[in-house]
């Protein structure tokens, strides 16, 4: 009975979202796709937009942190359909700022690499700065912190003491990562390459790293897919993270064993999640089906519900009321999305909650 009520409410919300779809939102997706794939806008009939509609498009690009892709998408519009001058100038300023930030982060990345080498650590750049290379214009991807991977055998446990000696203030967060600030740039050091916590799955990944090397395309795709799942099941995510997955699939096509990737999705208990993610990428970001590692699975309305949530969440869920009001936002959101998590990654969800509880104890201990 309760399950039927939840389903009924979800369907009502979905229909309301669909009815509320307006021209500026359709234009946003058209421009996002054009910028993502560097191609002409598919449906010019949506344009021209009114000035206030352009304002909404630009605001949504900022909420989703895809300003660079919107800027590139507008380059593929006929001049007669271009946005007003104020909008163009704002996007040009944002693009210039993104390029400057990218250049600075590139320089800081090398400085951090040199710092970690002093601790006899050879780190591997992952996530943001690493994923940017899959885009046609890497400097136009919005970047935040700098993430590194290093396995336990590379003295990961000794790094906090080393960083304190160098004048930094490292913190161990809930997932066991080490965080510190380097010249106003947040840095995260991870001993785990892929966001998977079940011991059996970790052993499978350890063997895969030994076979493929940590920088293999197959592991890169697993890293991005599980990172997106982690945020869907916790604080939320925006379209930028989905664009990362789409560009990675596109760029790495024909460079890895697709059958092996499918086997690993299944072995890790993530086959249903992979099907849902692929559905989302194809139907909302217009990723070519040829870029998929295997054919689309059975499609349902879950992709539409997830897309509606992404629109609501914005970048990493930072545009929700819960983010602003609750200091326990992550825990509350994990519990709120427990039914989704248990459907698409049941075993991982159990171990993730256990890991978060252990991580909280670590955080409490370091402040004693």
C-alpha positions as CSV (number, residue, x, y, z in Angstrom):
1,X,0.0,0.0,0.0
2,X,2.7,2.4,1.0
3,X,4.8,1.5,-2.0
4,X,1.8,2.2,-4.3
5,X,1.3,5.6,-2.7
6,X,5.0,6.5,-3.1
7,X,4.8,5.4,-6.8
8,X,1.6,7.5,-7.3
9,X,3.2,10.6,-5.8
10,X,6.4,10.2,-7.9
11,X,4.3,9.8,-11.1
12,X,2.3,13.0,-10.3
13,X,5.6,14.9,-9.7
14,X,7.0,13.6,-12.9
15,X,3.9,14.7,-14.9
16,X,4.1,18.1,-13.2
17,X,7.7,18.5,-14.2
18,X,6.9,17.5,-17.8
19,X,4.0,19.9,-18.0
20,X,6.2,22.6,-16.6
21,X,8.9,22.1,-19.2
22,X,9.2,25.4,-21.1
23,X,11.0,26.8,-24.0
24,X,14.0,28.1,-22.2
25,X,14.6,24.7,-20.6
26,X,14.4,23.0,-24.0
27,X,16.8,25.6,-25.4
28,X,19.2,24.9,-22.5
29,X,19.4,21.2,-23.4
30,X,19.9,22.0,-27.1
31,X,22.7,24.4,-26.4
32,X,24.3,22.0,-23.8
33,X,24.3,19.2,-26.3
34,X,25.7,21.4,-29.1
35,X,28.6,22.5,-26.8
36,X,29.1,19.0,-25.5
37,X,29.5,17.4,-28.9
38,X,30.7,20.5,-30.8
39,X,27.9,20.4,-33.4
40,X,25.1,22.5,-34.8
41,X,22.0,23.1,-32.6
42,X,19.6,20.3,-33.5
43,X,16.3,22.3,-33.1
44,X,16.7,25.9,-34.2
45,X,12.9,26.3,-34.2
46,X,13.1,26.9,-30.4
47,X,14.9,30.1,-31.1
48,X,15.0,33.1,-30.9
49,X,14.4,33.4,-27.2
50,X,13.1,36.4,-25.3
51,X,15.6,38.3,-23.1
52,X,14.2,36.8,-19.9
53,X,14.4,33.3,-21.3
54,X,18.1,33.8,-22.1
55,X,18.5,35.0,-18.5
56,X,17.0,31.7,-17.3
57,X,19.2,29.6,-19.7
58,X,22.3,31.4,-18.4
59,X,21.3,30.9,-14.7
60,X,20.7,27.2,-15.3
61,X,24.1,26.8,-16.8
62,X,25.6,28.4,-13.7
63,X,23.5,26.2,-11.3
64,X,24.7,23.1,-13.2
65,X,28.3,24.5,-13.7
66,X,28.2,24.0,-17.4
67,X,28.8,27.6,-18.4
68,X,31.7,26.6,-20.7
69,X,29.6,24.2,-22.6
70,X,26.8,26.7,-23.0
71,X,29.3,29.2,-24.3
72,X,30.5,26.7,-26.9
73,X,26.9,25.8,-27.8
74,X,26.0,29.4,-28.5
75,X,28.9,29.4,-31.0
76,X,26.9,27.0,-33.1
77,X,23.8,29.2,-33.3
78,X,23.2,31.4,-36.3
79,X,24.1,35.0,-35.5
80,X,20.4,36.0,-36.0
81,X,19.4,33.7,-33.1
82,X,22.2,34.7,-30.7
83,X,21.5,35.9,-27.2
84,X,21.4,39.6,-26.3
85,X,24.7,41.5,-25.8
86,X,24.6,41.4,-22.0
87,X,24.3,37.6,-22.0
88,X,27.1,37.2,-24.5
89,X,29.4,39.5,-22.5
90,X,28.6,37.6,-19.3
91,X,29.4,34.2,-21.0
92,X,32.6,35.6,-22.5
93,X,33.7,36.8,-19.1
94,X,32.9,33.4,-17.5
95,X,34.8,31.6,-20.3
96,X,37.9,33.8,-19.8
97,X,37.7,33.2,-16.0
98,X,37.5,29.4,-16.6
99,X,40.5,29.5,-18.8
100,X,42.5,31.4,-16.2
101,X,41.4,29.1,-13.5
102,X,42.4,26.0,-15.6
103,X,45.8,27.5,-16.2
104,X,46.4,28.2,-12.5
105,X,45.2,24.7,-11.5
106,X,47.5,23.2,-14.0
107,X,50.4,25.0,-12.4
108,X,49.3,24.2,-8.9
109,X,48.8,20.5,-9.9
110,X,52.5,20.2,-10.8
111,X,53.6,22.0,-7.5
112,X,51.5,19.5,-5.5
113,X,53.0,16.6,-7.5
114,X,56.5,17.8,-6.6
115,X,55.4,18.1,-2.9
116,X,54.1,14.6,-2.7
117,X,57.2,13.2,-4.4
118,X,59.1,14.5,-1.4
119,X,57.2,11.9,0.6
120,X,58.3,9.2,-1.9
121,X,54.7,9.2,-3.3
122,X,54.0,9.1,-7.0
123,X,50.4,10.2,-7.2
124,X,47.9,9.8,-10.0
125,X,45.7,12.7,-11.0
126,X,42.0,11.7,-11.1
127,X,38.5,13.3,-11.4
128,X,38.2,17.0,-12.4
129,X,41.6,18.0,-13.9
130,X,42.1,14.5,-15.3
131,X,38.6,14.3,-16.9
132,X,38.9,17.7,-18.5
133,X,41.1,16.2,-21.2
134,X,38.1,14.4,-22.7
135,X,36.5,17.6,-23.7
136,X,37.1,19.4,-27.0
137,X,38.0,22.5,-24.9
138,X,39.4,21.3,-21.6
139,X,39.9,24.8,-20.2
140,X,36.2,25.5,-20.4
141,X,35.3,22.7,-18.0
142,X,34.5,24.1,-14.5
143,X,37.0,22.7,-12.0
144,X,37.0,22.7,-8.2
145,X,39.4,20.8,-6.1
146,X,42.3,18.6,-7.2
147,X,42.1,14.9,-6.5
148,X,44.9,12.4,-6.4
149,X,45.0,8.6,-6.1
150,X,47.7,6.7,-4.3
151,X,47.4,3.1,-3.0
152,X,48.0,2.2,0.6
153,X,51.4,0.7,-0.2
154,X,52.6,4.2,-1.1
155,X,52.8,5.3,2.6
156,X,49.3,6.8,2.5
157,X,49.0,6.5,6.3
158,X,52.2,8.6,6.8
159,X,51.0,11.5,4.7
160,X,49.2,13.5,7.4
161,X,52.4,13.8,9.5
162,X,54.4,14.7,6.4
163,X,51.9,17.4,5.5
164,X,51.8,18.9,9.0
165,X,55.6,19.1,8.9
166,X,55.2,21.1,5.7
167,X,52.9,23.6,7.4
168,X,49.5,22.2,6.1
169,X,46.5,21.1,8.2
170,X,45.3,17.7,6.8
171,X,41.9,16.3,7.7
172,X,40.8,12.7,7.4
173,X,37.2,12.8,6.1
174,X,34.4,10.1,6.3
175,X,35.6,8.0,3.4
176,X,39.2,7.9,4.6
177,X,40.5,10.5,2.2
178,X,43.0,13.1,3.3
179,X,42.1,16.8,2.6
180,X,44.2,19.9,2.8
181,X,44.4,23.4,1.3
182,X,47.2,24.4,-0.9
183,X,47.3,28.1,-1.8
184,X,43.5,28.4,-1.6
185,X,43.0,25.2,-3.6
186,X,41.3,22.3,-2.0
187,X,43.3,19.0,-2.4
188,X,42.0,15.5,-1.8
189,X,44.3,12.4,-1.5
190,X,42.6,9.1,-2.0
191,X,43.9,5.6,-1.2
192,X,40.9,4.1,-3.1
193,X,40.6,4.6,-6.9
194,X,37.0,3.6,-7.4
195,X,34.1,4.4,-5.0
196,X,33.4,0.8,-4.1
197,X,33.4,-0.4,-0.5
198,X,32.3,-4.1,-0.5
199,X,35.5,-6.1,0.4
200,X,34.9,-8.7,-2.4
201,X,34.5,-5.9,-4.9
202,X,37.6,-4.2,-3.7
203,X,39.6,-7.4,-4.3
204,X,38.2,-7.6,-7.8
205,X,39.3,-4.0,-8.4
206,X,42.7,-4.6,-6.9
207,X,43.2,-7.5,-9.4
208,X,41.9,-5.3,-12.2
209,X,44.4,-2.6,-11.4
210,X,47.2,-5.2,-11.4
211,X,46.1,-6.3,-14.9
212,X,45.2,-3.0,-16.5
213,X,47.2,-0.4,-14.6
214,X,45.4,2.3,-12.6
215,X,45.3,4.6,-15.7
216,X,43.5,2.2,-18.0
217,X,40.4,3.5,-19.8
218,X,38.3,0.7,-18.3
219,X,39.2,1.8,-14.7
220,X,38.6,5.4,-15.7
221,X,35.1,4.6,-16.8
222,X,34.4,2.6,-13.6
223,X,35.7,5.5,-11.5
224,X,33.5,8.1,-13.1
225,X,30.4,5.9,-13.1
226,X,30.7,5.0,-9.4
227,X,31.5,8.5,-8.4
228,X,28.3,9.7,-10.0
229,X,26.4,6.9,-8.2
230,X,27.9,8.0,-4.9
231,X,26.6,11.5,-5.3
232,X,23.2,10.4,-6.6
233,X,22.8,8.4,-3.4
234,X,24.0,11.1,-1.1
235,X,24.1,14.9,-1.7
236,X,23.0,14.9,-5.4
237,X,24.7,16.0,-8.6
238,X,24.4,18.2,-11.6
239,X,24.7,17.8,-15.3
240,X,28.4,18.5,-15.4
241,X,29.2,15.2,-13.8
242,X,27.0,13.4,-16.4
243,X,28.8,15.3,-19.1
244,X,32.1,14.0,-17.8
245,X,30.8,10.4,-18.2
246,X,29.4,11.1,-21.7
247,X,32.7,12.7,-22.9
248,X,34.8,9.8,-21.4
249,X,32.7,7.2,-23.1
250,X,33.0,9.1,-26.4
251,X,36.7,9.8,-26.2
252,X,37.7,6.3,-24.9
253,X,35.6,4.4,-27.4
254,X,37.5,1.5,-29.0
255,X,40.3,1.8,-26.4
256,X,39.1,-0.9,-23.9
257,X,37.4,-4.3,-23.8
258,X,33.6,-3.5,-23.6
259,X,32.8,-7.1,-22.7
260,X,35.2,-6.9,-19.7
261,X,33.6,-3.6,-18.6
262,X,30.1,-5.2,-18.7
263,X,31.4,-8.2,-16.7
264,X,32.8,-5.8,-14.1
265,X,29.6,-3.8,-13.8
266,X,27.8,-7.1,-13.1
267,X,30.4,-8.4,-10.7
268,X,30.3,-5.2,-8.7
269,X,26.5,-5.4,-8.6
270,X,26.1,-2.3,-10.7
271,X,24.4,-3.6,-13.9
272,X,21.1,-1.8,-13.2
273,X,22.9,1.4,-12.4
274,X,24.9,1.2,-15.6
275,X,21.7,0.7,-17.6
276,X,20.0,3.7,-15.9
277,X,23.1,5.9,-16.4
278,X,23.3,5.0,-20.1
279,X,19.6,5.8,-20.5
280,X,20.2,9.2,-19.0
281,X,23.2,10.0,-21.1
282,X,21.5,9.0,-24.4
283,X,18.1,10.6,-23.8
284,X,19.2,13.8,-22.1
285,X,22.7,14.5,-23.4
286,X,22.2,12.9,-26.8
287,X,25.2,10.7,-26.5
288,X,25.6,8.5,-29.6
289,X,24.5,5.0,-28.8
290,X,27.7,3.8,-30.6
291,X,29.7,5.2,-27.7
292,X,28.0,2.9,-25.2
293,X,30.0,-0.2,-24.2
294,X,26.9,-2.3,-24.7
295,X,23.3,-1.8,-25.9
296,X,20.8,0.0,-23.8
297,X,19.0,-2.1,-21.3
298,X,15.3,-2.1,-20.6
299,X,14.2,1.5,-20.2
300,X,11.6,2.9,-17.7
301,X,10.7,6.2,-16.3
302,X,13.5,6.2,-13.7
303,X,15.8,8.1,-16.0
304,X,13.1,10.9,-16.3
305,X,12.8,11.0,-12.5
306,X,16.5,11.2,-12.1
307,X,16.8,14.0,-14.7
308,X,14.1,15.9,-12.8
309,X,16.1,15.5,-9.7
310,X,19.3,16.7,-11.4
311,X,17.5,19.8,-12.5
312,X,16.4,20.4,-8.9
313,X,19.7,19.6,-7.3
314,X,22.1,21.6,-9.4
315,X,25.8,21.1,-9.0
316,X,26.4,18.4,-6.3
317,X,22.9,19.2,-4.8
318,X,24.1,22.7,-3.6
319,X,20.9,24.4,-4.8
320,X,18.5,22.5,-2.6
321,X,16.9,23.8,0.6
322,X,18.4,20.8,2.5
323,X,21.9,21.9,1.6
324,X,21.4,25.3,3.1
325,X,19.5,24.3,6.2
326,X,21.0,21.1,7.5
327,X,24.5,20.5,8.9
328,X,23.7,16.8,8.6
329,X,22.8,17.2,4.9
330,X,24.8,14.2,3.7
331,X,23.4,11.7,6.2
332,X,19.8,12.9,5.7
333,X,20.0,12.7,2.0
334,X,21.5,9.2,2.1
335,X,18.5,8.1,4.1
336,X,16.1,10.0,1.9
337,X,17.4,8.2,-1.2
338,X,17.8,4.8,0.5
339,X,15.0,3.2,-1.6
340,X,16.8,4.3,-4.9
341,X,20.2,3.1,-3.6
342,X,18.8,-0.3,-2.5
343,X,17.3,-0.8,-6.0
344,X,20.4,0.1,-8.0
345,X,23.3,-0.8,-5.7
346,X,22.0,-2.7,-2.7
347,X,25.2,-4.4,-1.5
348,X,27.3,-1.2,-2.0
349,X,24.7,0.9,-0.2
350,X,25.0,-1.4,2.9
351,X,28.8,-1.2,3.0
352,X,28.8,2.6,2.2
353,X,26.6,3.3,5.2
354,X,28.9,1.2,7.4
355,X,32.0,3.0,6.0
356,X,30.4,6.4,6.7
357,X,29.7,5.4,10.3
358,X,33.4,4.3,10.7
359,X,34.5,7.5,9.0
360,X,32.5,9.6,11.4
361,X,34.3,7.9,14.3
362,X,37.6,8.8,12.8
363,X,36.6,12.4,12.4
364,X,35.5,12.6,16.1
365,X,38.8,11.0,17.2
366,X,41.0,13.5,15.4
367,X,39.3,16.4,17.2
368,X,39.7,14.8,20.7
